[in-house]
Amino acid sequence: MNRLTRYMLKQQFIMMVFVTLGLLCVIWLSQSLRFIEMIVNRGLSVSVFLQLTSLLLPSFLAIILPISLFFVVVFTYNKLIQDRELIVMRSAGLSQWALAKPTLILALLTAAFGYFLTLFYLPYSYQQFKELQFSIRNDFSSVLLQEGSFTDLDGLTVYIREVGQDNELLGILVHDARDPNKQATMMAKNGALVRTENGPRIVLLDGNRQEVNTKDGTMSILYFDRYAVDIAHNAEDPALRYKEARERSVSNLLTTMPPDVLPNDIGSFRAEGHDRLLSPLYSIGFASIALAVLVSSSFSRRGQTGRLLFAIAIMIVFQVISITMKNLAAKNPDLVPLMYLNALLPIAGGLYWTFRGPQIRAKAGSRDEVPV
């Protein structure tokens, strides 16, 4: 690797890091707004909040990386063209391969990191997110109980009029619909949330329990001095719960069959598995598109705006097609080959156009366009 290649690779890598971090921070802020209320109104600790939101980032990072690389390549080579540096490099005898080499190396490194995310870290992080979410729902139920509003906890609807001193609950209404055939409503003047070995439990004091017989429609009322309702009564075991697609490995997504997966989910799981294998390739594909438009183009004194917009439009088209084909392949597995075609086409076309070299399209005697 010569000095010029190392210099360009270093510049693009540093810019790639900053662009990726910037986009990641924007997405993190937008996603964290969903959990801000838990800190302000429900007492969720900042450490748990940061852990919960950070576990969602790998899924967004896999999408951000190809787009970040594309804009870094576009900015870098457009600046080289505008400063006439690309003309000097070509005049010094540098080939198309030498000019594109730093970007292709960075694209391969980005794709390798993307495969680490999609194949290993993404399912691990999302599984940790679901387990932490389960823990908050069952072990930190006091966080989810907000005064003055109805809170649904897996079929158990709880209303708290006011939270008094020492976390005493005042004006409690609990509707238990976890068993559709034995729905009951409990009302109490006050109570408390306690933790037991079996999970959190609401202890109701001085109230009544109302239940309607589904057969004859009669209602029975039980008045009590003390009554306990287990919030996590029907909570699922984290080790036995049904795992979503993002929690599973690629091999599991591509080979799993009922009863490990619901029949209706097989198509979406297969599409997710193929998308995991393809998404890192877009780093190479988008970088190839940028190289094809800029490195193989001729210098124009009228500017590069049209070419830049053309490159961005092509990148957006392939990204939109990628999302569309994933959704269609989930319903029709026969469309999976089109997902691979959409990922490989920008690589093949972009590299061919890049190594094809600049083409002089100006008329004889015109000096508007010259090879860069």
N, C-alpha and C positions, 0 to 999 in steps of 0.2 A: 504494500500500500504506500503510494508516494505521498509527499507532503501536501499536495493540493487536495487529494482525496481525503486525507485525514482532516484537513482544515474545513472542507465543505461538510464532511460528515459530522464533525464536532459542532459546527454552527447549526446545522439542521436538528441535531439531537437536542441541543440546549433549547432551541426554539420549540421543538416538539414537546419537551417536558413542560414548559411554561404554558403553552396553548392548551395542552391536555389538563393541567391543573386548573387553569382558568375555567374551562368548560365544566370540569368536574365540580368545582366550587359552586358554579351557577346551578347545576342540577342538584347538588346536595342541599343548597338553600331552598330550592323549590320543593324538594321532597320532605325536608325537615319541617316545613310549615304544618304538615299533618300531625306532627307530634309535639309542636310547641304548646298546644293547649294542655297536654298532660303535665307539662312543667309548671305552667302558670296557674292552672286551676285544680289540678289533680295530684300534685305533689310528687311527680316522677322525678327521680334524681337526675342531675345533669350527666353523670357518668353512664347511667343506663340509657339515657337519651342519645348520647354520642355513640355508644356501642350499637344501639338499635339502628340508627341512621347510617352508620359507616358500613354495616353489613349489607346494605343495599347497593353500595357503590360499584362493586365488581360487575354487576349486570349492566350498568350504564357505561362502565369503562370499556367493555368489549365493543360497544357501539361507537364510542367517542374516538377511539384510537385511529381507525381508518380515516375518519373525517378530519381529525387534527393533522394527520400526516399529509393529507391532500392539500390543505391550506398552507402548511409549512412549505411544501414543495412548490406550490404556485407562487408564494411570496418570494422564496429564495431565487428561483430562476427568473422571475419577472424583474427582480432587482438587478440580477446579473445582465439581463438584456438591456434594461434602461441605462445602466452605467457603462454599457459597451464592453463589459468584462467578458461576456460569452464570445464576442467577436475576437477579442485578443486571445482567448484560450484556443479557439479554433484556428486562428492564424499561427499559433505556436505549434500546431500539429496534433492537438488533442482530438481523438476520435469520438464518435457518438457514445461508445462504450465508456470511455474515460469520463465524459461529461455526466453520464447517467449513473455511473458506478456508485457514488456516495449515496444517492437516493435509493438505489436498489438494495444496498447493504442495510440501510436503515429500515427499508420496507420489510426485508427478511427478518430483521431483529424484532420489529413490531409484530409481525405475524407470529413469530415464535412466542413472544410474550402473550399474544392473543390466545394461542393454543393452550398456554399454561392457565389462563383465566377460564376459558370455556371448558377445558377437559378436567381440570382439577379444582381450582379455587372457587369458581362460580357455584357449583353444587354444594361445596362445603360451606361457603359463606351464607348461602340462602337457607341451608338447613339449620345453621346456627341462628339465623334470623327468626325462623319459624319456631324454634325451640324457646328462644328468648321471648317471643310474642306469646307463646303458650304459658311461659312462666309468669309473665306480667298479668295475663288474664286470670290465672288461677292462684298464684302466690302473692300477687300484689293487687288483689281485687279492690282494696281501699282506694287505689289510684283511679280505678274505673268508676267508682261510685261518686257521682257528683250531685251536690244538693240542688234541688229545684229542677231536675230533669230526669227523664226516664232513661235507664241504662239497660241494654240487653246483653245478657251474659249466657250465650248458648241456650236460648229458650227460656231463660229466667229473667223476667223484666222487673227491675227494682226502681222504686221512686223514693227519694229521701227529701223531705221538706226542708230540713235544716240539720247541720252538724254542730252539736253543742260543744261544751267543754269536755276535755279528755276524750275527744272523738266520739261522743255519745250521739247516736242517731235518733232524730226526733221526727215523728210523723212518717212512718214507714208503710209503704205498700209494696207487696211482692206478689207477682203473678207467675206461677209455675206451670209452664206449658211444655215441659220436657217430655212428658208422657201425654200424647194427644187424647188418650182415653180417660185420663184422670187429672184434668186441669183444675187447679185450685188457686184461690186468691187469699192472701193473708194481709191483714191490716193491724198495725200496732201503734201505740202512742210513742213508744221509744224502744231502743234496743242498742246493740253493739255488734261490731264485726270482730270476731275472734278467729285465731288460727289454731288448727288442730293437726294431728298427724295425717288425716285424710284430706286436708286442704282447708281453705277458709270457710267460715260458717257465720251466718247472720243469726243472732239470738234476738228474738222478738219478745217484748214484755208487755203484758196487759193489752191483749188484742183479741182478734177472732180469725177463724179460718173458714172460708166459704168454698163449697164444692158442689157442682151441679151433676146430678146423675144423668148420664147420656142416654139411658134407656127410657126413663119416664119423665125427664125434665125437672124433677124435684131438686130443690136446693137444701143442703144441710149446712148448718152453722155450728161451729165449735168455738166456744169462748175459752181462752186460756190465760194463765198468768205468765207462762214461759213456754216458748216454742222455738225450735232451732231449724234452720233451713241451710242445707249444705249447698254452697255455691258450686263446688266442683264435683257434685254428686255424679254427673254423667260425663265428667271430663275424660277425654281419651288419654291413653298412655302415649307419651311422645314417641316411644319406640315402636308402637303398633299403629299409629295413625296413618292415614292415606297420604302419601308423599306427592307433592306437586311435581310438575315436569322439571322446574328449575332446581329442585333438590336432588335429582337423580343424575347418575353418570351417563355418559353418551352410550356406553355399551348396554346399560339398562334400558335407556330410551328406545334403542333400536331393536332389542330382542325381547323385552318384557311382554308377557301375555297374561290374560286372565288366569287366576283371580287377583294377581298382583296389581293389575290395572283394570279399570272399568272398560268394557268394550267400546263405549262411546269416546274414550280418551286415547285409544290406540293411534288413530290418525294424527292427532295433535302432538302426541309424544314422539312419533316417528319424525314428524316435521321439525320438532324442536331438536332432536338428535342430529339430523342432517344439517340444520342451521348452525349448530355448534361446530360442526366440522368445516363449514364453509365461511362463517363470518370472519375469521382471521385472514382469509385469502383476499378480502376486500382491501386490506392494507396494501397489498401488492398491486391489486387492480386499480385502486384510486391513484396510487403513486404513478402507475404506468400511464394513466389518462393524463395526468398533469405533465409528465415528461413528453408524451406524444404531442401535446398541443404547444408546449413552449420550447423544448429542446430541438424538436424537428422543424420548427417554424422559421420563417425568415424575418429579419428585423424590419420593422416598419416605422417610419418617422411619424406616422399618424397614431402611434400608440398601440398598446396590446389589449385595450379594453374589450374589444369584440372577442378576442381569443380567450381571455380570462372568463368572460361570461359564458362562452361556449363550453369551456372545460367544466365550469361549475354546473351548468345545465346537464351535461352528460353524467356527472357524478350523482346529481340528484335523481336523475332518471333511473340509474342502476340501483340506487338505494331504495327508491320507491318500489321498483320491480321486485327487489329482494323481499321487502315486507309483504307485498301482495302475493308473491309466489309461495311464501311460507304459509300464509293463511289459506290459500287455495289448495296447497298440498296436504294440509291437515284434513281437508274434506275429500280430496281425490289423490291418493298416493301415486297415481300414474304421472302426476305433474312433478314429482321429485327430480327427475333428470333436468327439467327446466331450471331448477334451483342451481344445479351445478353448472349449467350452461351460462346462467346469468353471472356467476362468480368467476368463471374462467374466461369469458369473452373479453372483458376489459383488460385482463392480463395479456392474452394473446394479441388482441388488436392494438393495445397500447405499446407493447414492446416492439411489435412489427413496425408501427408507425414511427417509433422513436429511432430505431436503428436504420430505418429507411433514409434518414437524413433530411436536411432542409431542402425544400423545393422552391426554386425561383419562379414565382408566378407573374412577376411584373413584365410588362411589354418591353420590347427592345428600346433602349434609350431612356427608360424610366429609372429613376434612382430612389423611388419610394420604398422599395423592398430589396434587401440584400441578405445573403445567408448570414446567420448569426454564428 
